[in-house]
Each structure stands twice: as C-alpha cells, then as structure tokens.
Amino acid sequence: MASTRRPSSATPVRPAARQQILPLDWEDDRSFENFDIGGQTDNALALQALQDLLQQRHHAALYLWGDTGSGKSHLLWAACHAVQKHGRWALLLTPQTPASAWPDVNDLLAQHPGGLLAVDDAQTLTDWQQDWVFGLYNAARSADLAFLASGHAAPAALPLRADLRTRLGWGLALRLTAPDDEVRARVLQRLAHERGYTLSPELLHYMQTHLSRDLSQLARLMAAFDRYALAAQRPATIPLLKSLLAEQPQLLRTAAPESVPG
C-alpha cells in the first residue's frame, strides 16, 4: 500500500480531518426492515448473512452480487447505518467517492473491532481505487473490521486485478435476485403511504409498466413526484406524472451510485 497514490488532482486532506471519516448524512429510509425479500430465497439468505456479519467482533467478509436494482446498494447503506446506530465505526465507499475522502490504512487500523468497511459497485473501481481497496481490505483484516462489498457479478468474473478478485472471494459471496412485480408494487405503495397518499390501481400499473425496475431509481422518482404534486397542489395521477417526466426527463435515467462522504 505504501506505493499506492491517489490521482495528483486529489485535494490534500489534513491529518486532523482524516480522523473524521464517519458519514455525515445517511439515507434513513434504507433499512433492513424495509428491504422486501418477497418470496426470493436468495434475498432472504443474503439478508440473514449480512445481519450475521454485523454481529461479529472480528474480521469477516461478505460479497453481494446481482443485477442493477436487486438491492445491493440498499443493503450496504442499511448495514452501515445499523453499525453506526450501535456506536461503531462504518464507512461506505463507491467509485464516485471523492479521492480526498478515501481513508488511509492507518485510519482503519485506528478503529475499534466491530466496525464496517463497505465498498459498492466494485466492478467500476478505477485502477487506483482497486489498489486502495486491496490495501484497505488487508487493514480491515488486521483491525478486526467487517468487510462488505457488492458488484454486478461473482468475484471471479469481475474486471478487476486478480489479487483483488481473490480478496473479494475470500468471504461468503451471495447473489441477490431483482424484485418481482409484486415486490415493486408493495415498495411503490409504501413510498406513497410514507408521503400521505395511496397510488391508484391505474397509476400503480402505469409505473409498473413504463418506469424502471430499479427500486432505487423509483424511490428518487417518487420523492420528486411528491414535491411536484405538492407544488402544483394536485393529486398524484398519471397525467401529473407524465407532466413531471416531460419537464424532468433525467428522472428516467439511472442515476450514478451515491457516495457517502468519508
């Protein structure tokens, strides 16, 4: 790890700031409780394995993989939030995390056992990020921190350096199954109920047949739809949703994975 360097454009980080590597703003709506496993045995197994991982006070590793929209990011956010709620250290890194926010090995070695390092979307890590994650994984082992990662394929099939693929495969690797229509309908209604209304059967069907199957994208769209309906002082209807999408077509595009500041 000593030879690893961030890109020269990265903003230097003062040593004092390096100790403050806890996330500043979690999305509380991503929790284990609202991760709907439906009837999918794979997802039930993955959720149980993740909850077991967080009970450890020594190093253990878990890798979750599956298609876009299968809930990988949801579970990584939920895991980090759950660890922090118990007063332990947690950090979530993504390929979009600013270079200045990536911790050093010593940052991890300074943590108490039982913390969690999570890495989302491993398949899109850049070369320098792969170098960095390799070193951080080894530090997590030494510090008795749990390691959690996700990707779009099993570790052996990831387009990463060979030694990092090996590290990601050292722990348990489990596949997540994308939600079926029944699960998506329940999630959409839950998001609506949390905002004080119910989706009509017609609007729910339209969302099911015309919008993304990615639940994280649907959650962003529902938040925007709620703000739009409140501003217009109109109920949630298909014409209103079409109006929103005509004005904000970017809501139909899959957003880049979110990062948690370190």
C-alpha positions as CSV (number, residue, x, y, z in Angstrom):
1,M,0.0,0.0,0.0
2,A,2.9,2.3,0.5
3,S,3.4,2.8,-3.2
4,T,-0.3,3.5,-3.9
5,R,-1.1,7.1,-4.7
6,R,-4.3,8.9,-5.4
7,P,-4.5,10.9,-8.6
8,S,-2.4,14.1,-8.3
9,S,-5.6,16.2,-8.8
10,A,-7.0,14.9,-5.4
11,T,-7.4,17.6,-2.8
12,P,-5.0,17.0,0.1
13,V,-6.6,16.1,3.4
14,R,-5.3,17.4,6.7
15,P,-4.4,14.7,9.3
16,A,-6.9,16.2,11.7
17,A,-9.7,15.8,9.2
18,R,-8.7,12.3,8.4
19,Q,-9.9,11.2,11.8
20,Q,-13.4,12.4,11.0
21,I,-14.3,9.7,8.5
22,L,-17.8,8.9,9.6
23,P,-20.6,9.6,7.1
24,L,-22.4,12.9,7.6
25,D,-25.8,12.2,6.1
26,W,-27.3,8.8,5.9
27,E,-30.5,7.9,4.0
28,D,-32.5,6.6,6.9
29,D,-35.2,5.1,4.6
30,R,-32.8,2.4,3.5
31,S,-33.1,-0.2,6.3
32,F,-33.2,-3.9,6.8
33,E,-36.8,-3.6,7.8
34,N,-37.9,-2.1,4.5
35,F,-35.8,-4.4,2.4
36,D,-38.6,-6.5,0.9
37,I,-37.3,-10.0,0.2
38,G,-40.6,-11.2,-1.3
39,G,-40.6,-14.9,-1.9
40,Q,-37.0,-14.9,-3.1
41,T,-34.9,-17.4,-1.1
42,D,-31.6,-15.9,-2.3
43,N,-32.5,-12.5,-0.9
44,A,-33.6,-14.0,2.5
45,L,-30.3,-15.8,2.7
46,A,-28.3,-12.7,1.8
47,L,-30.1,-10.6,4.4
48,Q,-29.5,-13.1,7.1
49,A,-25.9,-13.5,6.2
50,L,-25.5,-9.7,6.3
51,Q,-27.1,-9.4,9.7
52,D,-24.9,-12.2,11.0
53,L,-21.8,-10.4,9.7
54,L,-22.7,-7.3,11.7
55,Q,-22.9,-9.3,14.9
56,Q,-19.2,-10.2,14.6
57,R,-16.5,-8.5,16.6
58,H,-13.7,-10.0,14.5
59,H,-12.9,-9.8,10.8
60,A,-15.4,-11.4,8.4
61,A,-16.3,-10.6,4.8
62,L,-19.4,-10.8,2.7
63,Y,-19.8,-10.0,-1.0
64,L,-23.2,-9.4,-2.6
65,W,-23.8,-9.5,-6.3
66,G,-26.7,-9.2,-8.7
67,D,-28.3,-7.2,-11.5
68,T,-29.0,-3.5,-11.3
69,G,-32.0,-2.9,-9.0
70,S,-31.5,-6.1,-7.0
71,G,-31.0,-4.1,-3.7
72,K,-27.2,-4.2,-3.3
73,S,-26.8,-0.5,-2.5
74,H,-29.8,-0.6,-0.3
75,L,-28.3,-3.3,1.9
76,L,-24.8,-1.6,2.0
77,W,-26.4,1.7,3.2
78,A,-28.6,-0.1,5.7
79,A,-25.6,-2.1,7.1
80,C,-23.5,1.0,7.6
81,H,-26.4,2.8,9.2
82,A,-27.1,-0.1,11.5
83,V,-23.5,-0.3,12.6
84,Q,-23.4,3.4,13.3
85,K,-26.6,3.3,15.3
86,H,-24.8,1.0,17.7
87,G,-22.0,3.5,18.1
88,R,-19.4,1.7,16.0
89,W,-17.4,3.0,13.0
90,A,-18.7,2.5,9.5
91,L,-17.7,3.8,6.1
92,L,-19.2,3.3,2.7
93,L,-17.0,3.9,-0.4
94,T,-18.2,3.9,-4.0
95,P,-16.3,4.7,-7.3
96,Q,-17.9,8.2,-7.1
97,T,-16.5,8.9,-3.6
98,P,-14.1,11.9,-4.0
99,A,-10.4,10.9,-3.9
100,S,-9.8,13.2,-0.9
101,A,-12.4,11.2,1.1
102,W,-10.7,7.8,0.8
103,P,-9.1,6.8,4.1
104,D,-5.6,5.6,4.6
105,V,-4.6,2.2,6.1
106,N,-3.9,3.9,9.4
107,D,-7.4,5.3,9.5
108,L,-8.7,1.8,9.6
109,L,-6.1,0.4,12.0
110,A,-7.1,3.1,14.5
111,Q,-10.7,1.8,14.6
112,H,-12.1,-0.5,17.3
113,P,-13.0,-4.0,16.4
114,G,-16.6,-4.5,15.2
115,G,-16.6,-1.6,12.7
116,L,-17.5,-2.0,9.0
117,L,-15.9,-1.0,5.7
118,A,-18.2,-1.3,2.7
119,V,-17.4,-0.9,-1.0
120,D,-20.3,-0.6,-3.5
121,D,-20.2,-1.2,-7.3
122,A,-16.8,-2.9,-7.2
123,Q,-16.9,-3.7,-10.9
124,T,-16.4,0.0,-11.8
125,L,-13.4,0.8,-9.5
126,T,-10.6,2.6,-11.3
127,D,-7.1,1.3,-11.2
128,W,-6.0,3.5,-8.3
129,Q,-9.2,2.6,-6.4
130,Q,-8.5,-1.1,-6.9
131,D,-5.0,-0.6,-5.4
132,W,-6.6,1.3,-2.5
133,V,-9.3,-1.2,-1.8
134,F,-6.7,-4.0,-1.8
135,G,-4.8,-2.2,1.0
136,L,-7.9,-1.3,2.9
137,Y,-9.1,-4.9,2.8
138,N,-5.9,-6.1,4.4
139,A,-6.1,-3.3,7.0
140,A,-9.7,-4.3,7.8
141,R,-8.5,-7.9,8.5
142,S,-5.7,-6.6,10.8
143,A,-8.1,-4.3,12.7
144,D,-10.9,-6.9,13.0
145,L,-13.3,-4.8,10.9
146,A,-16.0,-6.4,8.9
147,F,-15.7,-6.0,5.1
148,L,-18.8,-5.8,2.8
149,A,-18.7,-5.3,-0.9
150,S,-21.1,-5.5,-3.9
151,G,-20.8,-5.9,-7.6
152,H,-22.7,-6.9,-10.7
153,A,-21.1,-10.4,-11.0
154,A,-19.5,-13.0,-8.8
155,P,-15.9,-12.1,-7.7
156,A,-14.2,-14.3,-10.2
157,A,-16.0,-12.6,-13.1
158,L,-15.2,-9.0,-12.1
159,P,-13.0,-6.9,-14.4
160,L,-10.5,-6.2,-11.6
161,R,-6.9,-7.0,-10.8
162,A,-6.5,-10.7,-9.9
163,D,-5.4,-10.3,-6.3
164,L,-8.4,-8.0,-5.5
165,R,-10.8,-10.5,-7.1
166,T,-9.2,-13.1,-4.8
167,R,-9.7,-11.0,-1.7
168,L,-13.4,-10.3,-2.6
169,G,-13.9,-14.1,-2.9
170,W,-12.3,-15.0,0.4
171,G,-15.6,-14.5,2.3
172,L,-19.1,-15.6,1.6
173,A,-20.4,-14.5,-1.9
174,L,-24.1,-14.5,-2.3
175,R,-26.4,-13.5,-5.2
176,L,-29.4,-11.1,-4.9
177,T,-32.4,-11.6,-7.1
178,A,-34.1,-8.5,-8.6
179,P,-37.5,-7.7,-7.1
180,D,-40.5,-9.1,-9.0
181,D,-43.7,-7.1,-9.8
182,E,-45.4,-7.9,-6.5
183,V,-42.4,-6.6,-4.5
184,R,-42.1,-3.5,-6.7
185,A,-45.8,-2.8,-6.2
186,R,-45.5,-3.1,-2.4
187,V,-42.4,-0.8,-2.4
188,L,-44.2,1.8,-4.5
189,Q,-47.2,1.8,-2.3
190,R,-45.1,2.0,0.8
191,L,-43.2,5.1,-0.6
192,A,-46.6,6.7,-1.4
193,H,-48.0,5.9,2.1
194,E,-45.0,7.4,3.8
195,R,-45.9,10.6,1.9
196,G,-49.6,10.5,3.0
197,Y,-51.4,9.1,0.0
198,T,-52.2,5.9,-1.9
199,L,-51.4,5.1,-5.5
200,S,-54.5,4.3,-7.6
201,P,-54.5,0.9,-9.4
202,E,-54.2,2.8,-12.7
203,L,-51.2,4.9,-11.6
204,L,-49.5,1.9,-10.0
205,H,-50.0,-0.2,-13.2
206,Y,-48.5,2.7,-15.3
207,M,-45.5,2.9,-13.0
208,Q,-45.0,-0.9,-13.2
209,T,-45.2,-1.0,-17.0
210,H,-43.5,2.3,-18.0
211,L,-40.8,3.0,-15.4
212,S,-37.5,1.5,-14.4
213,R,-37.4,-1.8,-12.5
214,D,-34.6,-0.3,-10.3
215,L,-36.1,0.4,-6.9
216,S,-33.5,3.0,-6.0
217,Q,-34.4,4.9,-9.2
218,L,-38.1,4.6,-8.4
219,A,-37.5,5.9,-4.9
220,R,-35.8,9.0,-6.3
221,L,-38.7,9.5,-8.8
222,M,-41.3,9.1,-6.1
223,A,-39.6,11.8,-4.0
224,A,-39.6,14.1,-7.0
225,F,-43.2,13.3,-7.8
226,D,-44.3,14.1,-4.3
227,R,-42.6,17.5,-4.4
228,Y,-44.1,18.2,-7.8
229,A,-47.6,17.3,-6.7
230,L,-47.3,19.5,-3.6
231,A,-46.0,22.4,-5.6
232,A,-48.9,22.0,-8.1
233,Q,-51.4,21.3,-5.4
234,R,-52.7,18.4,-7.4
235,P,-53.3,14.7,-6.5
236,A,-51.0,12.1,-7.8
237,T,-52.3,11.0,-11.2
238,I,-50.9,9.6,-14.5
239,P,-51.3,12.9,-16.3
240,L,-49.4,14.7,-13.5
241,L,-46.6,12.0,-13.6
242,K,-46.3,12.4,-17.4
243,S,-46.1,16.2,-16.9
244,L,-43.2,15.7,-14.4
245,L,-41.3,13.4,-16.7
246,A,-41.8,15.7,-19.6
247,E,-40.2,18.6,-17.6
248,Q,-37.6,16.4,-15.9
249,P,-36.6,13.6,-18.3
250,Q,-33.5,12.9,-16.3
251,L,-35.7,11.1,-13.8
252,L,-36.0,8.3,-16.3
253,R,-32.2,7.8,-16.4
254,T,-30.4,5.7,-13.9
255,A,-28.5,8.0,-11.6
256,A,-24.9,7.3,-10.7
257,P,-24.5,5.4,-7.4
258,E,-24.5,7.8,-4.5
259,S,-21.4,8.1,-2.2
260,V,-21.1,8.6,1.5
261,P,-18.6,11.3,2.5
262,G,-15.7,9.8,4.4
